[in-house]
Amino acid sequence: MFEKDMRDLMESIVPISRFNKGEAGKIFEEVAKSGTKIVVKNNKPICVLLDPKKYTELMDMIENFLLHAEAEERMKSSEPSDLLAIKMS
């Protein structure tokens, strides 16, 4: 498992020099296939490239998390009298 994760991580790394060599189109194709690439400069990550579908999924997850956290906070600070009873048929 660890070896596969490491291999996936290594394959997701893109040196910025590839952009300088005019390989942007190829890199974007790789992002479309894999979903993610990490651009590094001087062996340090400087950018993460995501395909649009993966980006949308990530933004939806963050929004859902924030809504859940807000609902939890409201439930903690509410009294039973603040809640509405709903009859299920």
Secondary structure, 3 states (H helix, E strand, C coil): CHHHHHHHHHHHEEECHHHHCCCHHHHHHHHHHHCEEEEEECCEEEEEEECHHHHHHHHHHHHHHHHHHHHHHHHHHCCHHHCCCCCCC
